Amino acid sequence: MGKDLIVGVVDNYNWDKIKYWANSIDICGFEGHKALIVYNMDDETVKTLTDKQFMLIAAGKYEEGKGFTYPHPSDRIMVDRFFHIYNFLNLLANPEEIDNVIITDVRDVVFQDNPSKWLDTSKYELIVGSENLRYKDEPWGANNMKQSFGQYFYDQMENEEIFCAGVIGGRYASIMDFILNLWLICRGTNTQIPGGGGPDQAAMNVLLSMEHISYLTHRTNPSDGWVVHAGTSMPAIEAGSGGIGQAYKQNPNMSLPFVHEIEYDTKLGEVYANGKKLTIVHQWDRVPHWKKLVEETYGE
């Protein structure tokens, strides 16, 4: 059996932006491979990550003393990262040495527990995490779908639960196929969506709505202990995070029709959902108390 692989993508991130993610991987007990696809990065950060035994894969080129540089416009990175991850996985000399792949954002993701432990319990080929709202109830998501693929596809998706592209897990071969299809769907869209973000999350949710993919996919919510996407959690909304948080501050009585009933708390500096410790916390900086805990636990 192979080892699992965690891979992220960074552009113009120094160690201060990467350290919480990187340190959490080491602290959580993960024993697999850890890699970063790099667009632009200073050489000091390169050396720090290399010393910590991260594989660094250049999307452009690397020069000793200068670091990584990428010659193409950065506005495509939101989409092109999926091709570069696919290409990296496709070029591995010994793919049989990889079991599961966990693709995550970097700046606002930490691992509270070894993800391999959770993945070993899953019988699915793909694992995604819910934002716990449907498209019709989440302003950013609704706009993102409409702007990415138009009113027709929004009408198809408005009653569907939203799943976040910030953390995607799965078996090596299946995740390669999935992210390649995600990238191909996005090629015909704008890479920067008015209102924020790219078309990647909308494309992922359209893929997840397809019946043959749905059979392969574990659609988790925070109570499963895999991941919380905190930006649409009640603690973040109460803190005024994002468009939905601002709307809530103006109208605390507004309807928040969450798909799942989730209660969050913290124990020993870690975040729990319905009494279960979360393996991954994404968008931890949206909740002031969680931000303080993460910085104290995983910062240097």
C-alpha positions as protocol buffer text, in pm:
chain_id: "A"
residue {
  index: 1
  type: MET
  ca { x: 0 y: 0 z: 0 }
}
residue {
  index: 2
  type: GLY
  ca { x: 121 y: 347 z: -87 }
}
residue {
  index: 3
  type: LYS
  ca { x: 130 y: 659 z: 128 }
}
residue {
  index: 4
  type: ASP
  ca { x: -111 y: 951 z: 113 }
}
residue {
  index: 5
  type: LEU
  ca { x: -16 y: 1286 z: -42 }
}
residue {
  index: 6
  type: ILE
  ca { x: -113 y: 1638 z: 68 }
}
residue {
  index: 7
  type: VAL
  ca { x: -70 y: 1898 z: -207 }
}
residue {
  index: 8
  type: GLY
  ca { x: -135 y: 2272 z: -213 }
}
residue {
  index: 9
  type: VAL
  ca { x: -76 y: 2554 z: -461 }
}
residue {
  index: 10
  type: VAL
  ca { x: 82 y: 2890 z: -374 }
}
residue {
  index: 11
  type: ASP
  ca { x: 161 y: 3215 z: -553 }
}
residue {
  index: 12
  type: ASN
  ca { x: 366 y: 3492 z: -390 }
}
residue {
  index: 13
  type: TYR
  ca { x: 325 y: 3336 z: -46 }
}
residue {
  index: 14
  type: ASN
  ca { x: 608 y: 3373 z: 203 }
}
residue {
  index: 15
  type: TRP
  ca { x: 663 y: 3153 z: 507 }
}
residue {
  index: 16
  type: ASP
  ca { x: 436 y: 3368 z: 726 }
}
residue {
  index: 17
  type: LYS
  ca { x: 139 y: 3278 z: 502 }
}
residue {
  index: 18
  type: ILE
  ca { x: 231 y: 2910 z: 467 }
}
residue {
  index: 19
  type: LYS
  ca { x: 349 y: 2825 z: 818 }
}
residue {
  index: 20
  type: TYR
  ca { x: 13 y: 2741 z: 977 }
}
residue {
  index: 21
  type: TRP
  ca { x: -67 y: 2488 z: 703 }
}
residue {
  index: 22
  type: ALA
  ca { x: 284 y: 2343 z: 693 }
}
residue {
  index: 23
  type: ASN
  ca { x: 333 y: 2324 z: 1070 }
}
residue {
  index: 24
  type: SER
  ca { x: -8 y: 2163 z: 1119 }
}
residue {
  index: 25
  type: ILE
  ca { x: 82 y: 1884 z: 875 }
}
residue {
  index: 26
  type: ASP
  ca { x: 389 y: 1802 z: 1083 }
}
residue {
  index: 27
  type: ILE
  ca { x: 214 y: 1837 z: 1418 }
}
residue {
  index: 28
  type: CYS
  ca { x: -90 y: 1625 z: 1327 }
}
residue {
  index: 29
  type: GLY
  ca { x: 120 y: 1312 z: 1274 }
}
residue {
  index: 30
  type: PHE
  ca { x: 80 y: 1281 z: 897 }
}
residue {
  index: 31
  type: GLU
  ca { x: 341 y: 1038 z: 761 }
}
residue {
  index: 32
  type: GLY
  ca { x: 278 y: 1068 z: 388 }
}
residue {
  index: 33
  type: HIS
  ca { x: 414 y: 1289 z: 112 }
}
residue {
  index: 34
  type: LYS
  ca { x: 370 y: 1668 z: 125 }
}
residue {
  index: 35
  type: ALA
  ca { x: 402 y: 1889 z: -181 }
}
residue {
  index: 36
  type: LEU
  ca { x: 346 y: 2240 z: -310 }
}
residue {
  index: 37
  type: ILE
  ca { x: 293 y: 2356 z: -667 }
}
residue {
  index: 38
  type: VAL
  ca { x: 471 y: 2692 z: -673 }
}
residue {
  index: 39
  type: TYR
  ca { x: 419 y: 2988 z: -907 }
}
residue {
  index: 40
  type: ASN
  ca { x: 620 y: 3270 z: -749 }
}
residue {
  index: 41
  type: MET
  ca { x: 817 y: 3237 z: -425 }
}
residue {
  index: 42
  type: ASP
  ca { x: 1123 y: 3401 z: -268 }
}
residue {
  index: 43
  type: ASP
  ca { x: 1430 y: 3187 z: -210 }
}
residue {
  index: 44
  type: GLU
  ca { x: 1424 y: 3219 z: 170 }
}
residue {
  index: 45
  type: THR
  ca { x: 1080 y: 3058 z: 181 }
}
residue {
  index: 46
  type: VAL
  ca { x: 1201 y: 2791 z: -64 }
}
residue {
  index: 47
  type: LYS
  ca { x: 1484 y: 2699 z: 172 }
}
residue {
  index: 48
  type: THR
  ca { x: 1254 y: 2689 z: 476 }
}
residue {
  index: 49
  type: LEU
  ca { x: 1012 y: 2451 z: 305 }
}
residue {
  index: 50
  type: THR
  ca { x: 1290 y: 2236 z: 163 }
}
residue {
  index: 51
  type: ASP
  ca { x: 1440 y: 2201 z: 511 }
}
residue {
  index: 52
  type: LYS
  ca { x: 1099 y: 2080 z: 627 }
}
residue {
  index: 53
  type: GLN
  ca { x: 1103 y: 1816 z: 349 }
}
residue {
  index: 54
  type: PHE
  ca { x: 827 y: 1956 z: 131 }
}
residue {
  index: 55
  type: MET
  ca { x: 840 y: 1867 z: -238 }
}
residue {
  index: 56
  type: LEU
  ca { x: 832 y: 2193 z: -436 }
}
residue {
  index: 57
  type: ILE
  ca { x: 717 y: 2171 z: -798 }
}
residue {
  index: 58
  type: ALA
  ca { x: 773 y: 2468 z: -1026 }
}
residue {
  index: 59
  type: ALA
  ca { x: 485 y: 2582 z: -1243 }
}
residue {
  index: 60
  type: GLY
  ca { x: 740 y: 2812 z: -1411 }
}
residue {
  index: 61
  type: LYS
  ca { x: 1112 y: 2796 z: -1329 }
}
residue {
  index: 62
  type: TYR
  ca { x: 1345 y: 2801 z: -1030 }
}
residue {
  index: 63
  type: GLU
  ca { x: 1673 y: 2991 z: -1005 }
}
residue {
  index: 64
  type: GLU
  ca { x: 1914 y: 2951 z: -717 }
}
residue {
  index: 65
  type: GLY
  ca { x: 1915 y: 3267 z: -507 }
}
residue {
  index: 66
  type: LYS
  ca { x: 1605 y: 3408 z: -677 }
}
residue {
  index: 67
  type: GLY
  ca { x: 1340 y: 3147 z: -608 }
}
residue {
  index: 68
  type: PHE
  ca { x: 1044 y: 3052 z: -826 }
}
residue {
  index: 69
  type: THR
  ca { x: 902 y: 3268 z: -1104 }
}
residue {
  index: 70
  type: TYR
  ca { x: 602 y: 3218 z: -1330 }
}
residue {
  index: 71
  type: PRO
  ca { x: 586 y: 3415 z: -1657 }
}
residue {
  index: 72
  type: HIS
  ca { x: 212 y: 3395 z: -1724 }
}
residue {
  index: 73
  type: PRO
  ca { x: -63 y: 3624 z: -1589 }
}
residue {
  index: 74
  type: SER
  ca { x: -161 y: 3537 z: -1233 }
}
residue {
  index: 75
  type: ASP
  ca { x: -535 y: 3577 z: -1299 }
}
residue {
  index: 76
  type: ARG
  ca { x: -544 y: 3224 z: -1444 }
}
residue {
  index: 77
  type: ILE
  ca { x: -398 y: 3052 z: -1140 }
}
residue {
  index: 78
  type: MET
  ca { x: -736 y: 2993 z: -973 }
}
residue {
  index: 79
  type: VAL
  ca { x: -821 y: 2758 z: -1260 }
}
residue {
  index: 80
  type: ASP
  ca { x: -483 y: 2648 z: -1390 }
}
residue {
  index: 81
  type: ARG
  ca { x: -378 y: 2511 z: -1051 }
}
residue {
  index: 82
  type: PHE
  ca { x: -596 y: 2208 z: -1119 }
}
residue {
  index: 83
  type: PHE
  ca { x: -414 y: 2132 z: -1442 }
}
residue {
  index: 84
  type: HIS
  ca { x: -77 y: 2173 z: -1271 }
}
residue {
  index: 85
  type: ILE
  ca { x: -179 y: 1939 z: -989 }
}
residue {
  index: 86
  type: TYR
  ca { x: -307 y: 1692 z: -1249 }
}
residue {
  index: 87
  type: ASN
  ca { x: 17 y: 1718 z: -1445 }
}
residue {
  index: 88
  type: PHE
  ca { x: 226 y: 1667 z: -1132 }
}
residue {
  index: 89
  type: LEU
  ca { x: 29 y: 1354 z: -1039 }
}
residue {
  index: 90
  type: ASN
  ca { x: 37 y: 1228 z: -1396 }
}
residue {
  index: 91
  type: LEU
  ca { x: 417 y: 1256 z: -1416 }
}
residue {
  index: 92
  type: LEU
  ca { x: 496 y: 1071 z: -1093 }
}
residue {
  index: 93
  type: ALA
  ca { x: 745 y: 796 z: -1165 }
}
residue {
  index: 94
  type: ASN
  ca { x: 583 y: 554 z: -917 }
}
residue {
  index: 95
  type: PRO
  ca { x: 212 y: 637 z: -887 }
}
residue {
  index: 96
  type: GLU
  ca { x: 153 y: 307 z: -710 }
}
residue {
  index: 97
  type: GLU
  ca { x: 326 y: 467 z: -410 }
}
residue {
  index: 98
  type: ILE
  ca { x: 33 y: 712 z: -371 }
}
residue {
  index: 99
  type: ASP
  ca { x: -292 y: 599 z: -210 }
}
residue {
  index: 100
  type: ASN
  ca { x: -505 y: 903 z: -129 }
}
residue {
  index: 101
  type: VAL
  ca { x: -452 y: 1263 z: -244 }
}
residue {
  index: 102
  type: ILE
  ca { x: -568 y: 1560 z: -35 }
}
residue {
  index: 103
  type: ILE
  ca { x: -577 y: 1889 z: -228 }
}
residue {
  index: 104
  type: THR
  ca { x: -618 y: 2198 z: -12 }
}
residue {
  index: 105
  type: ASP
  ca { x: -594 y: 2572 z: -6 }
}
residue {
  index: 106
  type: VAL
  ca { x: -290 y: 2676 z: 194 }
}
residue {
  index: 107
  type: ARG
  ca { x: -319 y: 3014 z: 366 }
}
residue {
  index: 108
  type: ASP
  ca { x: -635 y: 2937 z: 563 }
}
residue {
  index: 109
  type: VAL
  ca { x: -622 y: 2557 z: 611 }
}
residue {
  index: 110
  type: VAL
  ca { x: -489 y: 2360 z: 907 }
}
residue {
  index: 111
  type: PHE
  ca { x: -491 y: 1989 z: 992 }
}
residue {
  index: 112
  type: GLN
  ca { x: -598 y: 1916 z: 1350 }
}
residue {
  index: 113
  type: ASP
  ca { x: -558 y: 1541 z: 1302 }
}
residue {
  index: 114
  type: ASN
  ca { x: -382 y: 1301 z: 1067 }
}
residue {
  index: 115
  type: PRO
  ca { x: -608 y: 1295 z: 755 }
}
residue {
  index: 116
  type: SER
  ca { x: -496 y: 942 z: 668 }
}
residue {
  index: 117
  type: LYS
  ca { x: -679 y: 812 z: 975 }
}
residue {
  index: 118
  type: TRP
  ca { x: -1010 y: 955 z: 853 }
}
residue {
  index: 119
  type: LEU
  ca { x: -957 y: 854 z: 488 }
}
residue {
  index: 120
  type: ASP
  ca { x: -887 y: 495 z: 590 }
}
residue {
  index: 121
  type: THR
  ca { x: -1247 y: 475 z: 713 }
}
residue {
  index: 122
  type: SER
  ca { x: -1401 y: 596 z: 384 }
}
residue {
  index: 123
  type: LYS
  ca { x: -1511 y: 357 z: 109 }
}
residue {
  index: 124
  type: TYR
  ca { x: -1558 y: 637 z: -144 }
}
residue {
  index: 125
  type: GLU
  ca { x: -1337 y: 748 z: -432 }
}
residue {
  index: 126
  type: LEU
  ca { x: -1388 y: 1124 z: -376 }
}
residue {
  index: 127
  type: ILE
  ca { x: -1446 y: 1322 z: -56 }
}
residue {
  index: 128
  type: VAL
  ca { x: -1581 y: 1678 z: -46 }
}
residue {
  index: 129
  type: GLY
  ca { x: -1708 y: 1902 z: 234 }
}
residue {
  index: 130
  type: SER
  ca { x: -2034 y: 2092 z: 259 }
}
residue {
  index: 131
  type: GLU
  ca { x: -2069 y: 2466 z: 313 }
}
residue {
  index: 132
  type: ASN
  ca { x: -2397 y: 2374 z: 487 }
}
residue {
  index: 133
  type: LEU
  ca { x: -2614 y: 2604 z: 275 }
}
residue {
  index: 134
  type: ARG
  ca { x: -2793 y: 2562 z: -56 }
}
residue {
  index: 135
  type: TYR
  ca { x: -2715 y: 2784 z: -353 }
}
residue {
  index: 136
  type: LYS
  ca { x: -3041 y: 2979 z: -320 }
}
residue {
  index: 137
  type: ASP
  ca { x: -2952 y: 3070 z: 40 }
}
residue {
  index: 138
  type: GLU
  ca { x: -2587 y: 3176 z: -2 }
}
residue {
  index: 139
  type: PRO
  ca { x: -2535 y: 3508 z: -188 }
}
residue {
  index: 140
  type: TRP
  ca { x: -2169 y: 3454 z: -286 }
}
residue {
  index: 141
  type: GLY
  ca { x: -2230 y: 3101 z: -411 }
}
residue {
  index: 142
  type: ALA
  ca { x: -2542 y: 3200 z: -606 }
}
residue {
  index: 143
  type: ASN
  ca { x: -2360 y: 3485 z: -778 }
}
residue {
  index: 144
  type: ASN
  ca { x: -2059 y: 3263 z: -850 }
}
residue {
  index: 145
  type: MET
  ca { x: -2274 y: 2999 z: -1022 }
}
residue {
  index: 146
  type: LYS
  ca { x: -2469 y: 3256 z: -1227 }
}
residue {
  index: 147
  type: GLN
  ca { x: -2158 y: 3445 z: -1334 }
}
residue {
  index: 148
  type: SER
  ca { x: -1966 y: 3126 z: -1413 }
}
residue {
  index: 149
  type: PHE
  ca { x: -2224 y: 2926 z: -1609 }
}
residue {
  index: 150
  type: GLY
  ca { x: -2536 y: 3141 z: -1645 }
}
residue {
  index: 151
  type: GLN
  ca { x: -2894 y: 3144 z: -1525 }
}
residue {
  index: 152
  type: TYR
  ca { x: -2977 y: 2806 z: -1680 }
}
residue {
  index: 153
  type: PHE
  ca { x: -2728 y: 2617 z: -1464 }
}
residue {
  index: 154
  type: TYR
  ca { x: -2812 y: 2824 z: -1158 }
}
residue {
  index: 155
  type: ASP
  ca { x: -3176 y: 2718 z: -1199 }
}
residue {
  index: 156
  type: GLN
  ca { x: -3057 y: 2357 z: -1205 }
}
residue {
  index: 157
  type: MET
  ca { x: -2843 y: 2403 z: -895 }
}
residue {
  index: 158
  type: GLU
  ca { x: -3034 y: 2651 z: -675 }
}
residue {
  index: 159
  type: ASN
  ca { x: -3174 y: 2383 z: -442 }
}
residue {
  index: 160
  type: GLU
  ca { x: -2847 y: 2187 z: -421 }
}
residue {
  index: 161
  type: GLU
  ca { x: -2616 y: 2188 z: -122 }
}
residue {
  index: 162
  type: ILE
  ca { x: -2290 y: 2375 z: -189 }
}
residue {
  index: 163
  type: PHE
  ca { x: -1959 y: 2190 z: -162 }
}
residue {
  index: 164
  type: CYS
  ca { x: -1635 y: 2384 z: -132 }
}
residue {
  index: 165
  type: ALA
  ca { x: -1338 y: 2345 z: -367 }
}
residue {
  index: 166
  type: GLY
  ca { x: -1093 y: 2450 z: -95 }
}
residue {
  index: 167
  type: VAL
  ca { x: -1044 y: 2091 z: 25 }
}
residue {
  index: 168
  type: ILE
  ca { x: -1085 y: 1787 z: -203 }
}
residue {
  index: 169
  type: GLY
  ca { x: -975 y: 1435 z: -114 }
}
residue {
  index: 170
  type: GLY
  ca { x: -983 y: 1099 z: -283 }
}
residue {
  index: 171
  type: ARG
  ca { x: -809 y: 801 z: -436 }
}
residue {
  index: 172
  type: TYR
  ca { x: -518 y: 881 z: -664 }
}
residue {
  index: 173
  type: ALA
  ca { x: -670 y: 779 z: -1000 }
}
residue {
  index: 174
  type: SER
  ca { x: -1019 y: 912 z: -929 }
}
residue {
  index: 175
  type: ILE
  ca { x: -901 y: 1251 z: -808 }
}
residue {
  index: 176
  type: MET
  ca { x: -683 y: 1287 z: -1118 }
}
residue {
  index: 177
  type: ASP
  ca { x: -984 y: 1232 z: -1343 }
}
residue {
  index: 178
  type: PHE
  ca { x: -1198 y: 1464 z: -1133 }
}
residue {
  index: 179
  type: ILE
  ca { x: -964 y: 1763 z: -1132 }
}
residue {
  index: 180
  type: LEU
  ca { x: -886 y: 1722 z: -1502 }
}
residue {
  index: 181
  type: ASN
  ca { x: -1258 y: 1741 z: -1580 }
}
residue {
  index: 182
  type: LEU
  ca { x: -1290 y: 2039 z: -1346 }
}
residue {
  index: 183
  type: TRP
  ca { x: -1014 y: 2222 z: -1532 }
}
residue {
  index: 184
  type: LEU
  ca { x: -1154 y: 2136 z: -1876 }
}
residue {
  index: 185
  type: ILE
  ca { x: -1500 y: 2268 z: -1781 }
}
residue {
  index: 186
  type: CYS
  ca { x: -1347 y: 2595 z: -1662 }
}
residue {
  index: 187
  type: ARG
  ca { x: -1149 y: 2658 z: -1980 }
}
residue {
  index: 188
  type: GLY
  ca { x: -1447 y: 2816 z: -2153 }
}
residue {
  index: 189
  type: THR
  ca { x: -1526 y: 3057 z: -1869 }
}
residue {
  index: 190
  type: ASN
  ca { x: -1381 y: 3378 z: -1730 }
}
residue {
  index: 191
  type: THR
  ca { x: -1099 y: 3303 z: -1488 }
}
residue {
  index: 192
  type: GLN
  ca { x: -1202 y: 3592 z: -1260 }
}
residue {
  index: 193
  type: ILE
  ca { x: -1568 y: 3600 z: -1165 }
}
residue {
  index: 194
  type: PRO
  ca { x: -1735 y: 3937 z: -1086 }
}
residue {
  index: 195
  type: GLY
  ca { x: -1811 y: 3935 z: -716 }
}
residue {
  index: 196
  type: GLY
  ca { x: -1506 y: 3729 z: -623 }
}
residue {
  index: 197
  type: GLY
  ca { x: -1334 y: 3400 z: -688 }
}
residue {
  index: 198
  type: GLY
  ca { x: -1306 y: 3190 z: -1000 }
}
residue {
  index: 199
  type: PRO
  ca { x: -1536 y: 2937 z: -1171 }
}
residue {
  index: 200
  type: ASP
  ca { x: -1368 y: 2635 z: -1010 }
}
residue {
  index: 201
  type: GLN
  ca { x: -1614 y: 2584 z: -725 }
}
residue {
  index: 202
  type: ALA
  ca { x: -1916 y: 2622 z: -952 }
}
residue {
  index: 203
  type: ALA
  ca { x: -1760 y: 2373 z: -1195 }
}
residue {
  index: 204
  type: MET
  ca { x: -1694 y: 2128 z: -913 }
}
residue {
  index: 205
  type: ASN
  ca { x: -2056 y: 2142 z: -797 }
}
residue {
  index: 206
  type: VAL
  ca { x: -2186 y: 2088 z: -1151 }
}
residue {
  index: 207
  type: LEU
  ca { x: -1963 y: 1780 z: -1173 }
}
residue {
  index: 208
  type: LEU
  ca { x: -2089 y: 1654 z: -837 }
}
residue {
  index: 209
  type: SER
  ca { x: -2448 y: 1681 z: -962 }
}
residue {
  index: 210
  type: MET
  ca { x: -2376 y: 1422 z: -1233 }
}
residue {
  index: 211
  type: GLU
  ca { x: -2513 y: 1082 z: -1139 }
}
residue {
  index: 212
  type: HIS
  ca { x: -2207 y: 873 z: -1225 }
}
residue {
  index: 213
  type: ILE
  ca { x: -1986 y: 1098 z: -1010 }
}
residue {
  index: 214
  type: SER
  ca { x: -2238 y: 1111 z: -725 }
}
residue {
  index: 215
  type: TYR
  ca { x: -2201 y: 734 z: -672 }
}
residue {
  index: 216
  type: LEU
  ca { x: -1828 y: 778 z: -614 }
}
residue {
  index: 217
  type: THR
  ca { x: -1847 y: 1076 z: -380 }
}
residue {
  index: 218
  type: HIS
  ca { x: -1870 y: 1109 z: -3 }
}
residue {
  index: 219
  type: ARG
  ca { x: -2048 y: 1437 z: 59 }
}
residue {
  index: 220
  type: THR
  ca { x: -1943 y: 1518 z: 412 }
}
residue {
  index: 221
  type: ASN
  ca { x: -2068 y: 1780 z: 653 }
}
residue {
  index: 222
  type: PRO
  ca { x: -1875 y: 1903 z: 960 }
}
residue {
  index: 223
  type: SER
  ca { x: -2038 y: 1650 z: 1193 }
}
residue {
  index: 224
  type: ASP
  ca { x: -1857 y: 1375 z: 999 }
}
residue {
  index: 225
  type: GLY
  ca { x: -1530 y: 1508 z: 1140 }
}
residue {
  index: 226
  type: TRP
  ca { x: -1358 y: 1558 z: 802 }
}
residue {
  index: 227
  type: VAL
  ca { x: -1367 y: 1934 z: 731 }
}
residue {
  index: 228
  type: VAL
  ca { x: -1541 y: 2257 z: 818 }
}
residue {
  index: 229
  type: HIS
  ca { x: -1550 y: 2537 z: 563 }
}
residue {
  index: 230
  type: ALA
  ca { x: -1589 y: 2802 z: 827 }
}
residue {
  index: 231
  type: GLY
  ca { x: -1685 y: 3094 z: 606 }
}
residue {
  index: 232
  type: THR
  ca { x: -2050 y: 2990 z: 608 }
}
residue {
  index: 233
  type: SER
  ca { x: -2055 y: 2855 z: 964 }
}
residue {
  index: 234
  type: MET
  ca { x: -2268 y: 3027 z: 1227 }
}
residue {
  index: 235
  type: PRO
  ca { x: -1963 y: 3150 z: 1424 }
}
residue {
  index: 236
  type: ALA
  ca { x: -1826 y: 3321 z: 1112 }
}
residue {
  index: 237
  type: ILE
  ca { x: -2162 y: 3466 z: 1014 }
}
residue {
  index: 238
  type: GLU
  ca { x: -2204 y: 3608 z: 1366 }
}
residue {
  index: 239
  type: ALA
  ca { x: -1858 y: 3765 z: 1327 }
}
residue {
  index: 240
  type: GLY
  ca { x: -1972 y: 3939 z: 1007 }
}
residue {
  index: 241
  type: SER
  ca { x: -1771 y: 3724 z: 766 }
}
residue {
  index: 242
  type: GLY
  ca { x: -1846 y: 3765 z: 395 }
}
residue {
  index: 243
  type: GLY
  ca { x: -2163 y: 3889 z: 231 }
}
residue {
  index: 244
  type: ILE
  ca { x: -2386 y: 3663 z: 435 }
}
residue {
  index: 245
  type: GLY
  ca { x: -2220 y: 3777 z: 758 }
}
residue {
  index: 246
  type: GLN
  ca { x: -2269 y: 4142 z: 669 }
}
residue {
  index: 247
  type: ALA
  ca { x: -2634 y: 4076 z: 587 }
}
residue {
  index: 248
  type: TYR
  ca { x: -2677 y: 3900 z: 922 }
}
residue {
  index: 249
  type: LYS
  ca { x: -2526 y: 4194 z: 1111 }
}
residue {
  index: 250
  type: GLN
  ca { x: -2783 y: 4423 z: 951 }
}
residue {
  index: 251
  type: ASN
  ca { x: -3065 y: 4176 z: 1017 }
}
residue {
  index: 252
  type: PRO
  ca { x: -2990 y: 3924 z: 1297 }
}
residue {
  index: 253
  type: ASN
  ca { x: -3339 y: 3778 z: 1249 }
}
residue {
  index: 254
  type: MET
  ca { x: -3276 y: 3677 z: 888 }
}
residue {
  index: 255
  type: SER
  ca { x: -3344 y: 3317 z: 793 }
}
residue {
  index: 256
  type: LEU
  ca { x: -3037 y: 3092 z: 786 }
}
residue {
  index: 257
  type: PRO
  ca { x: -3166 y: 2760 z: 654 }
}
residue {
  index: 258
  type: PHE
  ca { x: -2862 y: 2541 z: 723 }
}
residue {
  index: 259
  type: VAL
  ca { x: -2875 y: 2196 z: 566 }
}
residue {
  index: 260
  type: HIS
  ca { x: -2734 y: 2029 z: 880 }
}
residue {
  index: 261
  type: GLU
  ca { x: -2766 y: 2125 z: 1245 }
}
residue {
  index: 262
  type: ILE
  ca { x: -2409 y: 2186 z: 1363 }
}
residue {
  index: 263
  type: GLU
  ca { x: -2292 y: 2306 z: 1703 }
}
residue {
  index: 264
  type: TYR
  ca { x: -1930 y: 2419 z: 1724 }
}
residue {
  index: 265
  type: ASP
  ca { x: -1709 y: 2434 z: 2028 }
}
residue {
  index: 266
  type: THR
  ca { x: -1339 y: 2435 z: 2115 }
}
residue {
  index: 267
  type: LYS
  ca { x: -1148 y: 2203 z: 2346 }
}
residue {
  index: 268
  type: LEU
  ca { x: -777 y: 2216 z: 2423 }
}
residue {
  index: 269
  type: GLY
  ca { x: -722 y: 2466 z: 2144 }
}
residue {
  index: 270
  type: GLU
  ca { x: -904 y: 2264 z: 1875 }
}
residue {
  index: 271
  type: VAL
  ca { x: -1233 y: 2305 z: 1690 }
}
residue {
  index: 272
  type: TYR
  ca { x: -1512 y: 2047 z: 1725 }
}
residue {
  index: 273
  type: ALA
  ca { x: -1842 y: 2000 z: 1541 }
}
residue {
  index: 274
  type: ASN
  ca { x: -2124 y: 1823 z: 1723 }
}
residue {
  index: 275
  type: GLY
  ca { x: -1870 y: 1691 z: 1972 }
}
residue {
  index: 276
  type: LYS
  ca { x: -1635 y: 1547 z: 1709 }
}
residue {
  index: 277
  type: LYS
  ca { x: -1287 y: 1689 z: 1647 }
}
residue {
  index: 278
  type: LEU
  ca { x: -1250 y: 1818 z: 1293 }
}
residue {
  index: 279
  type: THR
  ca { x: -963 y: 1675 z: 1091 }
}
residue {
  index: 280
  type: ILE
  ca { x: -934 y: 1989 z: 875 }
}
residue {
  index: 281
  type: VAL
  ca { x: -1034 y: 2347 z: 950 }
}
residue {
  index: 282
  type: HIS
  ca { x: -1066 y: 2570 z: 642 }
}
residue {
  index: 283
  type: GLN
  ca { x: -1121 y: 2947 z: 662 }
}
residue {
  index: 284
  type: TRP
  ca { x: -1019 y: 2947 z: 1028 }
}
residue {
  index: 285
  type: ASP
  ca { x: -941 y: 3318 z: 1004 }
}
residue {
  index: 286
  type: ARG
  ca { x: -1312 y: 3399 z: 958 }
}
residue {
  index: 287
  type: VAL
  ca { x: -1383 y: 3329 z: 1328 }
}
residue {
  index: 288
  type: PRO
  ca { x: -1179 y: 3550 z: 1565 }
}
residue {
  index: 289
  type: HIS
  ca { x: -1160 y: 3290 z: 1845 }
}
residue {
  index: 290
  type: TRP
  ca { x: -1053 y: 3014 z: 1605 }
}
residue {
  index: 291
  type: LYS
  ca { x: -797 y: 3245 z: 1449 }
}
residue {
  index: 292
  type: LYS
  ca { x: -636 y: 3306 z: 1786 }
}
residue {
  index: 293
  type: LEU
  ca { x: -624 y: 2932 z: 1861 }
}
residue {
  index: 294
  type: VAL
  ca { x: -468 y: 2845 z: 1523 }
}
residue {
  index: 295
  type: GLU
  ca { x: -205 y: 3117 z: 1548 }
}
residue {
  index: 296
  type: GLU
  ca { x: -110 y: 3004 z: 1898 }
}
residue {
  index: 297
  type: THR
  ca { x: -100 y: 2634 z: 1805 }
}
residue {
  index: 298
  type: TYR
  ca { x: 57 y: 2634 z: 1459 }
}
residue {
  index: 299
  type: GLY
  ca { x: 248 y: 2962 z: 1435 }
}
residue {
  index: 300
  type: GLU
  ca { x: 615 y: 2993 z: 1520 }
}
